[in-house]
């Protein structure tokens, strides 16, 4: 393998690692059953018999997202 090719591969790995480090976690949503109306909190759909009911929320308990206040000095 040539040094230029190895350098390109290393650069690609570093770029991918940097992008992965900045990735945010997936949001949580309430899902409602089309059969009996049961609701649950999950990041992805539990299956074809469910529809998204609310969100996005923060964490597995489907708590509202925290608000951040910026106070100018």
Buried (B, 14 or more C-beta within 10 A) or exposed (E): EEEEEEEEEEEEEEEEEEEEEEEEEEEBBBBBBEEEEEEEBBBEEEEEEBEEBEBBBBEEEBEEEEEEEEEEE
